[in-house]
């Protein structure tokens, strides 16, 4: 079996890698398991030094890494650089805060002293997607490594060069090689890894189907998992919103990574009095965005990562139109089998349509009409997903009250939904469970151990 690095803009294969055999994979797992004991014995200061060195290397190599993303999955180089710099900031965040996040927490009980300690689990398997090939990995790896765990990365098969480049950064920063390894394997070996007792936990960012499969296998092994799955984020625009600002931000939010983002805004739920104004302005902003070669500094959005993804999105649109949705902005795929997909707007989105129920992983904006604020929240929550959402209103108190009612892992009022090291990231419902980032993220893969020390033992020790 081979793993291909493929350029979606040119349609050319860049490199081919021979997939690891199980024997090689198992050997690497054994090395990681042995390295875990030594790594967890290191100090926070030692780990922080390595993470800071990794951050420095990310900044130093940002142009090369952005070029790799452009070549392997079509991300414009300007966006790629921003992703790499975000990774560097995440490494520095956990280098600075991990020790405090994992400090013993004193709990008052009947004991002489009792507290919660946080101790690493060991080998954590990360199954990661292609859409943010560095950020998705670093937001798992930085906290996991700082907590004293070691990581094995099974990256998406279309970004092998990105996966190897990140492995090299950690190694060049001084991390013992066995503490972070990229596994160039197919999905066929994932179950073997998950059922091996040396893998103590797993984290996956990906599709519902992949998440369900990993959760089922890990569950049978009584093994901790964190799942960040799909999203069909609501972007609620109330009648009192600054429509011009909302529409401008909506275009940016829909076009993040050419629409290939779990937290890209996808469902635009707009109160009736301002819906026509919003659509007109959204259309203007989307039409103004420039597509082209991802290596060109002027390019604002590139192709989708693979032609089959564009084919699937085209089918979702066609089916939805057949079910009653209306095309407000024509765009889409020029011809089947090509990866470029221009922005589209669909309106008249109703229950029973694919556009109402499914995640559209590409630059298609779905506009729904709401009667009022309560109806907007109802529409937002009438989804099996619950990852992120935003609310646009000039009444901030009202925005906060509505944000508490929206069923999602994050709600941004008058702002574009984004992930950042300071705030926890994750979803509810079919968008998954568990949290990445913030202090919650670093505590996912630790043993939160209660330690109770009795008074009698202390008194006896003093008399001897």
N, C-alpha and C positions, 0 to 999 in steps of 0.2 A: 504494500500500500504506500502511495506517495501523498505528500501534503503540498499543495500548490500555492505559491504566492502569485496572485493574478491582478493585473492592473485593469480596473473596471472602466477607465477612461479610454484606454487604447485597445482593450480587449486582448492584450498579450500576456502570456505567462512570463513572470519575472524569474522565478526560481522554483525548483522542485526539491523537496526534502523526503528522504526515506523515513517513514514513520517508525518510531521505536517499537521494538518487539516487547512482549510481556517480560521476557527475561531481563532486558535492559531496564525497563520501567521498574520492575521489582527490585533490581539492584540499586537504582536511585532511591527508591522508597526506603530500602534498608539503610542506606547512607544517611538519609534525612532523619530517620528514627533514631539512629545512634547520635547524630549531631544535636538532636533536641535536648538531650540531657545536659550537654556542655553549654549550649546556648542559653538555656533558662537559668543557668548558674551565673551568667554574666550580670554586671550591674546595669542599672538604667543609664548611667553616665556613659558606659561603653557602647551600649546600643545606640544612644542618642548621637554619639560621635559618628557612627557609621551612617545613620539616617541623614545627618547634616552633610556628610560627604556625598551621599547619593543625591541630595538636593542640589549641591554645587555641580555635580556632573550632569544632571538633567538640564540645568541652565546652560552649561557649557556646550552641550550637544543638542540644544533645542532645534537648530536648523536641520541637522541630519535626521533627527527623530520626526520632525514635522514632514520632511520629505518622504520618509518611510511610510507615514500614514497616508500621504497623498497618493503614493504609488500603490499601496496595498488595498486601501479601502475608499479612496476618493475624497478624503477630507482636504479642503483648501489649506494651503500651508499657513495662512494667517491664523486659521482656527487651530491648526496643529500646534503651532507655537504656544498659543494660549493654553491649550491642554497640557502641554509639557510643563509650563510655568505653574499651573495649578497643582500638578503632581509634586513639584518641588516645594510649594507652600504646604502641602499636606504632610510631606516628610518632616518639614521643620515644625509644624504644629504638634505632631506627636512626639518629636524629639524633645520639645519644650514641655509638654503637658502630661505625657504618659505616666510618669512617676506619681504625679498628683492624682490622676484619675484612678490609679490602682493602689493608692495608699490604703493601709489598714483602716477600716471604719469602726470606731469604737461604738459598741452597743451596750447600754446600761441594762444589766440583768441581775440575777441573784448571785452571779459569780464575783470572784475577786477582780477578774478582768475578762471581758469577752469582746470579740471583734470579728469582723468579716475580712478575710484575706483573699486576695485575687491571685491565683496561680495558673500558669499556662497549661494548656492541654497537651501540646506536642505537635504532631504533624497535622496541618490544615490543608485540605485540598481545595483549590479555587478553580471553578469552571467558569470561564469568562467569555464575553461576547466581543464582536469586532468593532462595534460602533464608536466606542471610546477606548481604543486598545491599550492606552497607557493609564488613563485616569481610573478606569474600572478596576485595574489590577492594583494600582498604588493605594487606592482607598481601602482595599483589603489588606495589602501587604504592610503598609506603614504601621497601622495599629497592631496587627498580628505579630510582627517582628519585635516591636517595642514591648509587647506583653510577654515576650519570651517564647513565642511559638516559632515554628519553622513552616515554610510554605512550599507547596508543589502547585505549579500552574499548568492547567490544561486550558490553553487559550483556543479561541476559534480557529478553525483550520485555514482560514483565508488570511490570517495575519501572523504567520510564523516568524517573519523577520522582526516585527515589532516585539513579539514575545522574547526572542533571543536577545534583542537589544536591551530590553529591560533587565533580563537576567545578568547581562554583562555589566550594566550600571551598578547593580547591587554588589556583584563580585569585585568590580574595580573600586568600589567604595570601602572595601575591607570586610564585607560579610563573608563568613566561611562558606565556601561554595555549596556545601550540602544543605545549607539553611534556606536556600531559595533556588529551586530548579524549574526550568521550563521543560515540560514533557510534550514532545512532538508525537502525540498519539491521536488515534481516532476515538470516536465515542464508544467503540466496542470495548475499550479497556477501562472505561470509567467505572462500570459495575464491579470489576475485579478490585479496583482501588478502594471503592466504597465498602466492600465487604472484608477488606483486610483490617485486622485490629490495630495495625500500626497507624492507620489514618484515623485520627480522633474526632475530626469534624470536617464539615464541607460548607462552602459558600458558593452560590451560583447566581449569576445574573444572566437572564435569558428568557426564553419563551415559557408560557404556561406548561406546555407539554414536557419540556425539559425539566422544569421545576418539579412537576408532579412525579416524574420518573425518579429523579434524584431523591426526592423526599421519601418516596415509597421504599427505595432500596436502603437508604440511611435509616429510615424508621424501623425497618426489620432488624437492623443491627443496633438499635437503641443509640443512635449517633446524632449529635447536634448538627443542625443545618440552619443557615440563613439564606433566604430566597428573595431576590429582587427580580420581579417578573414584569409583565407588560403593564402598560398604562394607556388610558385614553383620557388624558387630563382635560378637565373643564376649565374654560376661560370665561368667567361670568362678567358681563358688561351690563351694569344697571343704568337706568335712564338718566341718573344724575352724574354719570361718569364724565371725565374728560375724554370724549370720544376720539379726538385726534391722537392723544397720547396712547389710549388703549389700542387703537387700530395700528399705530406704528409699532407698538410693542408686540401686538398679536402677530404681525408678519415676522418679526424676529423670533418669537416663541415657536411659531409653526415651522420655521426654516432652520432651527438649530440642527446642525449636522445633516442638512438636506432633509429634515423631518425625521431622521432616523435616531430618535432619542426617546427613551421611556418617558421622560418628563417634558418633551416638547408638547406645547398646547395643541390639542387635536379637536376638541369639541368647543366651539365658540357659541356660548349660550347668551343671547342678547335680548334685552327687554324690547318689546315691540316699538315704542316711540323712537328708538334710535337705531333700529336694525338696518334700515336702508343706508343711512349715513355711514354706519360702521362698515357695511359690505363695500360700499363705494371706496372708502379710504383704504380698506384692507386690500382690495384689488389693485389700487394704485401702487401701494408699497410692494406687493408681490411682483407686479410687472416690472418694477424698477430694479429688481435684484438681478445681478449678472451671473450667468453660468459660464463655465469654461473649463480649461485645463486646471486641475487642482494645484499644479505647480506654479501657476500664474498668480502673482500677488494681487491682481485685480479681481480674481474670481471670488464670488460670494457664496456660491453653492456649486458642488460638483455632481457627479453621477451618483446613483445609488450604488451600494457596495457590490452588488452582483446583478446581472441581467434577470435572473429568476425572481429576484425581489421586486423588480419593476414590473415583470409579467404578472405577479400575484397582485400587486397594487392596482394594476390596470383592470384585472378581473373583478376586484372588489368594487371599483368605481362602476364598471359596466353593470354588474349585478344590482348595485344600489340604484342606479338610474332606471334599470328595468323594473325596480320595485317602487319607483315614484320619486326618487331624489332628482333635483334639477341642477344642471351645470351652470354656475354663475360665472366662472372663469375657466375657459378652455385651456388646457395645457396637456400634461401627461406625457406618455411615451410616444416617440415618433413612429417606431415600429417594433413589433415583438422581438425579443431577444437582445434588445439594447438596454443599457443601464441608465441613460439620461432620462429624467422624468421632470418635466416642468411643473410649476405650481398650479394647483387647481382649487376652485371653491365649489362646494356642493351645498345647496340649500334644500328646503322642504324635507329635512331629515325626520323620519317618523319611525315608530316601533315597527319591527318586522323587516326593516332594511338592514343589510350588512353594515351600512354606515352608522346605524344607530347602536349596534351591539358590539362591533369589532374594533380592534385597534388598527388604525391605518398607519403603517410604519413608513411614511414617506410624505412628500409635500402636498397633501390634500387637506384643505381646511373645511371642516364640517360645521355649518352654521345652523343653529337651532333657535327658534323664536320662543321667548318666555313671556308669559302674561304679566308677571310681576316678580319681585324678589323671591317670594316663597316658591313660586313655580320654577324659578331658575335653580334653586337649591334642589328641588325635587328632580329636575332633569339631570342635574349634576350627579345626584346619588343613584339615579336609575341606570346603573352600570355595574358590571361585575368587577370592574377595576376600581382601585383607590390608591393611586400613587401620589399625585400632586394636583393642585388646583390653584387658580388665582381669581380674585374678585376685584372688580374695578368700580369704585364709587368715591364721591367726594365727601361722603359721610363716613369717617374712619371708624366711629363707634359702631355704626351699622355694619360696616365691613367686618369688624372683629366678631360681632355677634353671629353673622352668617358663616364666618370661617369656622366657628365652633360646631356648626351644624353639618358642614360638608364632610362626607366620609372619605378621608384620604390621609396619607401619612404626612402631608405638608400642605399648607394653604398660605399663599402670599397675597397680601392686600395691596393693590396698586403697585405691583412689581412682577417681574418675570420670574417664574419658578426656576430655581437653580439649586445645585448641591454645593455645599461648602463644609470645610472641616469642623466648623463650630457647631453646626446643627445636625441632629440625627437624620438619617435618610433611609426610607423604606416605605412599604405600603401596607394596606389592609385588603381584605377580600382576595380576589384572584391576583392582586399585584404582589402577593407574597407575605412574608413575615420576617421578624428580626429587624435589626437596625445596623446600618453602617455609619461611620463617622461619629463625631462628638465623643463624649465619655461613654455613651451607650454602646457605640460601635466597638470600642476596645474591650468592653466587658462581655461581649458575646462569646468569645472563645477563651474564657478563663473559668477555672473552678472557683466559684464564689463560696469559699469555705468558711463555715462558722467555727471559731475556736473559743472554747469556754475553759477558763482556769479557775478551779474551785478554791475557796478560802482555806479549807482544811489542809490542803496540800502545801500551801504557802506557809501556814503557821507551823506545820510539822518541820518543814525545811529550816525554819529559823531556830528551832530548839535543838537541832542536831549539831 
